[in-house]
């Protein structure tokens, strides 16, 4: 299929007809992602495995029954429609049934990440006003000395009555009537951090399941017979929605792996479960490339489609997969507030341009605009923006923070905060965060292009680029480089890397300073935090 055919033939009305309930009357993610498929007692929803090799298989029928019991359990604790329920677990089935149960009540789910420290957990629980927190003993210990008002349910502990988690859940009926929520009722508070201030709770409507349909169906390319493995954690938007609940809403089978990432373990899982569709973060694909081609030959892999999201994917990694798997990695772009809106589409025959984010998602009106919300000319750098008057918008604003919401709006456009340019064929090219852009001697330099060039040098494992203050030019490009194990830092290597970039890009883009470091500062989801590398920040962190 050609991209133009996909975009021109797309219809939201056709998408709405793929769901079980009449979307114009009622819509609930708990029903669409689980119950609608539960009449077939043998239909598998989730293959689950942990680091120790323990396994389990969950049918949609089992998911329905256990999430119904959990919904009744939450109701017994006073949770009602609109109340918030938080989850702080890894890829546990206890977490998946909690999310479904919260939605079935009409409650709002608040995802959290297990790498969070005490204050990060406390802030989210208090800011969202969470009535219940489902977690484990290890995580609960982090907040044991804090005054937390949420009722805590432990997946590996006992209730006040001395019941285990599953004994407690089994004490409730497996019959439950799902709340007939509206498509624009809130379903999730996803906290997102900016460059300044405390994290903001982005409020999503149940419509996010509808809005994500063209991305998962056409960009990731999940087909009815796929066994899908999305590695992202459920504490983050991509893992929660695109790797878990959207594929389940199609009635697909997914793999949920609870354990730390390793290249060999990933190849083992891909082979064991005969995964046909795989999505993960750029950091993982870079590690798979670093492990080399020989490791790939050890496994009998059946993956037909590779997808990447979270931060831009370096062109060298795309080429490695094309050379070794006969299939490029399809890079995708989105944000917490907009969904996945610029993509390379696995179901089309579009040319994948290594380093490009791809083309706008069908059904979305996406543009690159200036600070006033005016579309820029092709080739110029501006902010990626999405039309808030179009159908797929599911973002209801930031929780208790209308001022921050308004700051992102320019007329009908919601500003993503990410800079890009568009080429003559309509492909978008990421240039950096709005606050990461480097201004040097009148040039606006996006860090990603420089980083992608650096990583093509055999000595470089990872790189991050910032603007360093300079009296003459305003800023100069500075690179922080993590070397591959067989290389040692030296002044000679630093010069070599500068010249390497200069020869590949241009005289104003190459790094005039190169600093070698052991690791790059990253968010828990793996995104590079360039602002921490700036002089006044980096010294305080090391």
C-alpha positions in Angstrom: 0.0 0.0 0.0 1.2 3.5 -0.8 1.2 6.1 2.0 -1.0 8.5 -0.1 -3.6 5.7 -0.4 -3.5 5.1 3.3 -3.9 8.7 4.2 -6.5 9.6 1.6 -8.6 6.5 2.3 -8.6 6.9 6.1 -11.9 7.4 7.8 -12.6 7.9 11.6 -16.1 6.6 11.1 -14.6 3.3 9.7 -12.4 3.1 12.8 -15.3 3.6 15.2 -17.1 0.6 13.6 -14.2 -1.6 14.7 -15.1 -1.2 18.4 -17.8 -3.3 20.2 -19.8 -0.5 21.8 -21.5 2.3 19.9 -18.9 5.0 20.5 -21.5 7.7 20.0 -23.4 6.4 23.1 -20.8 5.0 25.5 -17.1 3.9 25.5 -15.0 2.2 28.1 -11.4 0.9 27.6 -11.9 -1.9 30.1 -14.6 -3.4 27.9 -12.9 -2.9 24.6 -9.5 -4.2 25.7 -10.8 -7.2 27.5 -14.5 -8.2 27.9 -15.4 -8.0 24.2 -13.1 -10.9 23.5 -13.9 -13.0 26.5 -16.7 -15.1 25.1 -14.1 -17.4 23.5 -12.7 -19.3 26.5 -9.5 -20.3 24.5 -8.6 -16.9 23.1 -5.1 -16.0 24.5 -4.4 -12.4 25.6 -1.1 -12.4 27.4 1.9 -14.7 27.5 3.8 -13.8 30.7 7.3 -14.6 31.7 9.7 -13.3 34.3 13.5 -13.2 34.6 13.7 -16.5 36.5 11.8 -18.3 33.7 8.4 -18.6 35.4 5.6 -18.5 32.9 1.9 -18.0 32.7 -0.8 -17.8 30.0 -3.8 -15.5 30.3 -6.9 -15.9 28.2 -9.3 -13.0 27.7 -11.8 -14.9 29.7 -9.4 -15.1 32.7 -8.6 -11.5 32.3 -12.2 -10.5 32.4 -13.0 -12.6 35.5 -10.0 -11.4 37.5 -10.4 -7.8 36.5 -14.1 -8.0 37.5 -13.1 -9.4 40.9 -10.5 -6.5 41.2 -13.1 -4.0 40.3 -15.4 -5.3 43.0 -12.4 -5.2 45.4 -11.7 -1.6 44.6 -15.4 -0.7 45.0 -15.3 -2.3 48.5 -12.5 0.2 49.3 -14.7 3.1 48.3 -13.4 3.7 44.8 -16.0 5.3 42.6 -16.3 6.8 39.1 -13.7 9.6 38.7 -11.5 8.5 41.7 -7.9 7.8 41.0 -6.1 4.4 41.4 -2.3 4.2 41.1 -0.2 1.3 40.1 3.5 0.9 41.0 4.7 -2.5 39.7 6.7 -3.9 36.8 5.1 -6.1 34.1 3.0 -8.0 36.6 -0.4 -9.4 35.8 -1.6 -7.9 39.1 -0.9 -4.5 37.5 -2.8 -5.3 34.2 -5.9 -6.4 36.0 -5.7 -3.3 38.2 -5.7 -1.0 35.2 -8.7 -2.8 33.6 -10.5 -2.8 36.9 -10.0 0.9 37.4 -11.5 1.6 33.9 -14.4 -0.7 34.5 -15.4 1.3 37.5 -15.0 4.5 35.6 -12.0 5.4 37.8 -8.8 7.1 36.5 -5.6 5.1 36.4 -2.3 6.8 37.5 0.8 4.9 36.2 4.1 5.1 38.0 7.6 3.7 37.3 9.4 1.4 39.7 12.6 3.4 39.5 10.9 6.4 41.1 12.2 7.5 44.5 10.1 8.3 47.5 9.4 11.9 46.7 8.5 11.2 43.1 6.0 8.6 44.3 4.6 10.8 47.1 4.2 13.8 44.8 2.1 11.9 42.2 0.0 10.2 44.8 -0.8 13.5 46.5 -1.2 15.6 43.4 -3.6 13.1 41.8 -5.4 12.4 45.1 -5.1 8.6 44.6 -7.5 6.6 46.7 -5.7 3.3 46.2 -2.1 2.3 45.4 -1.4 -1.2 44.1 2.3 -2.0 44.6 4.7 -4.5 46.2 6.7 -4.6 49.5 9.9 -3.4 47.9 8.2 -0.3 46.5 6.0 0.3 49.5 9.2 0.4 51.7 10.3 3.5 49.8 7.3 5.5 51.2 7.0 3.7 54.6 8.2 6.8 56.5 6.0 9.2 54.5 2.4 10.2 55.4 0.6 8.7 52.5 -3.2 8.8 52.5 -3.8 6.2 49.8 -4.9 2.7 50.8 -2.1 0.4 49.8 -2.7 -3.1 48.3 0.5 -5.3 48.1 0.8 -7.8 45.3 3.2 -9.9 47.5 1.9 -9.0 51.0 -1.1 -9.6 53.2 -4.2 -7.6 53.9 -5.2 -6.6 57.5 -7.3 -9.7 57.5 -4.2 -11.8 56.7 -5.1 -12.6 53.1 -2.7 -12.7 50.2 -3.4 -10.5 47.1 -5.0 -13.3 45.2 -6.9 -14.6 48.2 -8.3 -11.1 48.7 -9.3 -10.7 45.0 -10.8 -14.2 44.9 -13.1 -13.3 47.8 -15.1 -11.1 45.4 -17.6 -12.0 42.7 -16.3 -12.3 39.1 -19.5 -10.6 37.9 -19.3 -6.8 37.4 -21.1 -4.4 35.3 -18.7 -2.1 33.5 -19.4 1.6 33.9 -20.9 3.1 30.7 -18.4 6.0 30.5 -18.4 8.6 27.8 -15.6 8.7 25.2 -14.3 11.9 26.7 -14.4 10.9 30.3 -10.9 10.8 31.9 -9.2 7.4 32.0 -5.5 8.1 32.9 -3.3 10.8 34.5 0.1 10.4 32.8 2.7 12.5 34.6 5.2 14.1 32.3 8.3 16.2 33.1 9.3 19.3 31.4 12.6 21.2 31.5 11.3 23.2 34.5 8.8 22.8 37.3 7.2 19.7 38.9 5.8 16.9 36.7 2.4 17.7 35.2 -0.5 15.2 35.1 -1.6 15.0 31.5 -5.3 13.9 31.6 -6.3 11.4 28.9 -9.9 10.6 27.8 -11.0 7.1 26.9 -10.8 8.3 23.4 -7.0 7.6 23.4 -7.8 4.0 22.5 -9.6 5.2 19.3 -7.0 7.9 18.5 -4.2 5.3 18.8 -5.8 3.0 16.3 -4.1 4.3 13.1 -0.7 4.4 14.8 -0.7 0.8 16.1 -2.5 -0.7 13.0 -0.5 1.1 10.3 2.8 2.4 11.8 3.6 -0.5 14.2 1.5 -2.5 11.8 -0.1 -5.0 14.2 -2.1 -7.5 12.3 -4.8 -10.0 13.6 -2.4 -12.9 13.5 0.6 -11.1 15.1 2.1 -12.1 18.4 3.3 -8.7 19.6 6.1 -7.9 22.0 6.5 -4.3 23.1 9.2 -3.9 25.6 8.3 -0.5 27.1 7.3 -0.4 30.8 3.7 0.2 31.7 4.8 3.2 33.8 5.1 5.2 30.6 2.6 6.1 27.9 4.1 4.0 25.1 4.2 0.9 27.2 0.8 1.3 28.8 -1.1 2.2 25.7 0.7 1.1 22.5 2.5 -1.9 23.8 -0.3 -3.3 25.9 -3.9 -2.1 25.7 -4.2 -1.1 22.1 -3.1 -4.5 20.8 -5.4 -6.2 23.4 -8.3 -4.1 22.0 -7.8 -5.8 18.7 -8.0 -9.2 20.4 -4.3 -9.9 19.8 -1.8 -12.0 21.7 1.0 -10.1 23.5 4.1 -11.0 25.4 4.7 -9.3 28.8 8.2 -9.9 30.1 9.1 -8.9 33.7 12.8 -8.6 33.9 15.8 -6.4 33.1 16.8 -5.9 29.5 19.6 -7.9 27.9 20.3 -8.5 24.3 20.6 -12.3 24.6 17.4 -12.5 26.7 15.6 -10.5 24.1 16.7 -12.7 21.2 15.7 -15.7 23.3 12.2 -14.4 23.9 11.7 -13.4 20.3 12.6 -17.0 19.2 10.7 -18.8 22.0 7.4 -17.0 21.5 7.8 -16.7 17.7 7.3 -13.0 18.0 6.3 -11.5 14.6 6.1 -7.8 15.6 8.5 -6.1 18.0 8.7 -2.5 19.4 11.2 -1.0 21.8 13.3 2.1 22.5 16.3 3.3 20.5 18.7 2.5 23.4 17.7 -1.2 23.1 18.3 -1.2 19.3 21.7 0.4 19.8 22.6 -2.3 22.3 21.4 -5.0 19.9 23.6 -3.4 17.1 26.6 -3.3 19.5 26.2 -7.0 20.2 27.0 -7.6 16.5 25.7 -9.7 13.7 27.1 -13.0 15.0 24.6 -13.2 17.9 21.7 -12.8 15.5 22.8 -16.0 13.7 22.3 -18.0 16.8 18.6 -17.6 16.8 15.7 -18.5 14.5 13.7 -15.3 14.5 10.4 -14.7 12.8 10.0 -10.9 13.4 8.5 -9.2 10.4 8.3 -5.7 11.7 10.5 -3.5 14.0 9.3 -0.3 15.5 11.1 2.3 17.7 9.8 5.3 19.7 10.8 7.4 22.7 13.6 9.4 21.0 14.9 9.6 17.5 16.6 6.6 16.1 20.1 7.0 14.7 20.5 6.2 11.0 23.4 3.8 11.6 21.1 1.5 13.7 18.4 1.6 11.0 20.9 0.4 8.4 22.3 -2.3 10.7 18.8 -3.9 11.0 18.2 -3.5 7.3 21.4 -5.3 6.5 21.0 -8.1 9.1 17.2 -8.7 9.2 16.3 -7.5 5.7 13.9 -5.0 7.4 14.6 -1.5 8.6 13.4 -0.3 12.0 10.5 2.0 11.5 10.9 5.1 13.7 7.9 6.8 15.2 7.3 10.1 17.0 4.8 11.2 19.5 4.3 12.9 22.9 2.3 12.3 26.0 -0.3 14.9 25.0 -0.6 14.3 21.3 -0.2 10.6 20.8 2.0 9.1 18.0 1.5 11.6 15.2 4.5 11.3 12.8 5.5 7.8 11.8 7.1 5.5 9.3 4.3 3.0 8.4 5.1 -0.7 8.4 2.0 -1.5 6.3 3.1 0.7 3.4 5.8 0.6 0.8 7.1 4.0 1.8 10.8 4.6 1.6 12.4 4.7 5.1 14.8 7.6 5.2 17.3 6.7 8.0 17.1 9.4 10.6 13.7 10.7 9.6 10.6 10.6 11.9 8.5 9.8 8.9 5.1 11.2 7.7 2.0 12.5 9.5 -0.3 9.9 10.9 -3.6 9.4 9.0 -6.5 11.2 10.7 -4.3 13.8 12.4 -3.7 17.3 11.2 0.0 17.9 12.0 2.1 20.9 11.1 5.5 22.6 11.9 4.8 26.1 13.2 6.6 29.1 14.6 6.2 30.5 18.2 3.0 32.3 17.1 1.4 29.2 15.6 2.0 30.0 12.0 3.1 27.2 9.7 6.7 27.6 8.6 8.1 27.0 5.1 9.5 23.6 4.1 13.0 23.2 5.2 12.7 25.7 8.1 12.8 24.6 11.7 9.7 25.0 13.9 7.7 23.2 16.6 5.7 20.1 15.8 2.1 20.9 16.4 -1.2 19.1 16.3 -4.6 20.6 15.4 -6.8 20.6 18.6 -10.0 21.0 16.6 -9.5 17.6 14.8 -11.4 14.5 15.9 -8.6 12.4 17.4 -7.6 14.9 20.2 -7.9 13.0 23.6 -5.8 15.3 25.8 -8.1 17.0 28.4 -5.4 19.3 29.8 -3.0 19.2 32.7 -4.5 18.2 36.1 -5.2 21.3 38.2 -2.9 23.3 36.0 -4.9 25.2 33.3 -2.1 27.8 33.0 0.4 25.2 31.8 -2.2 23.9 29.4 -2.7 27.4 27.9 1.0 27.9 27.5 1.0 25.1 25.0 -1.8 26.4 22.8 -1.4 28.8 19.8 -4.7 29.3 18.2 -5.9 25.8 17.1 -2.4 24.3 17.5 -1.0 22.4 20.5 2.7 22.8 20.6 4.7 19.7 21.3 7.9 21.4 22.4 9.9 19.4 19.8 11.6 21.0 16.9 11.6 19.6 13.4 11.8 20.5 9.7 9.9 19.1 6.7 11.6 18.1 3.5 10.2 18.4 0.0 8.6 15.0 0.2 6.8 15.7 3.4 9.2 13.8 5.7 9.7 15.2 9.2 13.3 15.5 10.6 13.8 15.9 14.3 16.0 18.8 15.3 15.8 18.6 19.1 13.7 19.9 22.0 12.8 23.6 21.8 15.1 24.2 24.8 17.9 22.0 23.4 18.4 23.9 20.1 21.9 25.4 19.7 22.3 28.9 18.4 25.8 29.4 17.0 26.9 32.4 14.9 23.3 32.8 13.7 22.8 29.2 12.9 20.2 27.1 14.6 21.7 23.6 15.2 19.6 20.6 16.3 21.7 18.3 18.5 20.3 15.0 17.1 21.9 15.3 13.7 25.3 15.9 15.3 24.8 13.0 17.7 23.8 10.7 14.8 26.9 11.6 13.0 29.1 10.9 16.0 27.6 7.5 16.7 28.6 6.4 13.2 32.2 6.5 14.3 33.3 3.0 15.5 34.7 4.5 18.8 31.3 5.9 19.9 28.7 4.0 21.8 26.5 7.0 22.7 26.7 10.7 22.3 24.8 13.8 23.5 25.3 17.3 22.2 24.6 20.7 23.9 25.4 24.3 23.3 28.2 25.7 25.3 28.4 29.5 25.9 30.9 31.3 23.7 31.7 35.0 23.6 32.1 35.2 19.9 29.5 32.8 18.5 27.0 32.9 21.4 27.2 29.1 21.6 29.5 26.4 20.3 28.7 22.7 19.9 30.0 20.5 22.7 29.7 16.7 22.5 29.7 14.3 25.5 30.8 10.9 24.3 30.5 7.4 25.8 33.2 5.2 24.2 32.9 1.6 23.1 34.9 -0.7 25.4 37.9 -1.2 23.1 38.7 2.6 23.0 40.4 4.9 25.4 39.8 8.7 25.8 42.5 10.9 24.4 43.0 14.4 23.0 43.8 12.8 19.6 40.5 10.9 19.6 38.6 14.0 20.5 40.1 15.8 17.5 39.4 12.8 15.3 35.7 12.8 16.3 35.4 16.6 15.7 36.9 16.2 12.2 34.7 13.1 11.5 31.5 15.2 12.1 32.9 18.2 10.3 33.5 16.0 7.2 30.0 14.5 7.3 27.9 17.6 8.2 29.2 21.2 7.9 31.7 23.6 9.4 29.2 25.2 11.7 27.7 21.9 13.1 30.8 20.0 14.2 31.6 19.8 18.0 34.4 22.2 18.9 34.7 20.5 22.3 34.5 16.8 23.0 34.3 15.4 26.6 34.4 11.7 27.3 32.2 10.4 30.1 31.2 7.0 31.5 27.4 7.4 30.9 24.8 9.9 29.8 22.1 11.2 32.2 18.8 9.8 31.2 15.2 9.7 32.3 13.9 6.4 33.7 12.4 5.7 30.2 15.8 6.1 28.6 15.6 9.6 27.1 18.9 11.6 27.2 18.6 14.6 29.5 20.8 17.1 27.7 20.0 20.0 30.1 21.9 18.1 32.8 25.0 18.2 30.7 25.1 22.0 30.6 27.9 23.6 32.7 25.8 24.8 35.6 23.9 21.5 35.9 26.5 18.8 35.2 28.9 19.9 38.0 26.1 19.7 40.5 25.2 16.1 39.5 28.7 14.6 39.5 
